[in-house]
Amino acid sequence: MGATGAPGASDIMRRGEKAGRNDPCPCGSGEKYKRCCEKKARGAGPGGAITLIVLVGVLIVAIVVAITSITQDPAPTGSRRVWSPEHGHYHNVP
């Protein structure tokens, strides 16, 4: 144990115990474990932010594709559009 009665980083490493969140970091930085190496040990990192950015991008693309497919006039393949003065709009003719 350290001078204050709390286990120090070296004591934790020697006994092979898992460091608590409020214990000194076993790396020796002097910081609390939760502010130093806990994220690395849990595997947390920028992956969450990257995943969020990718999901937002996919959502935007899906919305654009949906709007485009709704607003486009579905013309049959191989047809052409001809103006009809009688009806006042275009017709698709083969």
Secondary structure by P-SEA (a helix, b strand, c coil): ccccccccaaaaaaaccccccccccccccccccccccccccccccaaaaaaaaaaaaaaaaaaaaaaaaaacccccccbbbbbbccccbbbbcc
